[in-house]
């Protein structure tokens, strides 16, 4: 369970996040949607202990990220790129992580196979395509076999086959009782993947619920998204 409660973030005189509250439940894929600058990445960074909230809480299984005893076995996260040094091989990058985290080395080959990178494991990361770098980032997130996955724009750089593979992979994770949170601004692909939706606009939650509830009378998730954000602009105007 991920729990965001009255989360606020201020930078200088600007309110980046304005009292966000929502939950991400086990056994579900939750889409965290919003335009660029809406506050998605700021929320995820606070949740993962990479930034501080001005007020409110962002908890993982009831604890701040910094209080998790073995965080990589609880939550795996994928942000832009893989975070790997360009001169390291993919396998060396993963070996470095398992050594630091006390995870068995055998896990490296397991996750490389899971994400379809076994053939490229001995290549230097600087030679990877964007899609391969995304897969390496996912492999790193899976090293601790975490119950929770958090992904920021996970389909960036993936070809159609890679997008389909990722969709099925995330659905399987959720079906096994795990928790998946993904942020995106791509409505069509998100609608094919998620069970629940949280829409953020200008630092506020403007709509949340199951996919069916959010789409409701609209023709698509995209239409529902624009209706929710337009209503928010009207309310704030």
PyMOL commands that set and color helices and strands:
alter all, ss='L'
color gray80, all
select helices_A, chain A and resi 40-47+65-67+71-73+90-101+106-114+118-120+125-127+130-142+160-175+187-191+211-215+221-236
alter helices_A, ss='H'
color red, helices_A
select strands_A, chain A and resi 2-11+14-24+29-33+55-60+75-78+148-152+179-184+196-201+204-210
alter strands_A, ss='S'
color yellow, strands_A
deselect
rebuild
show_as cartoon
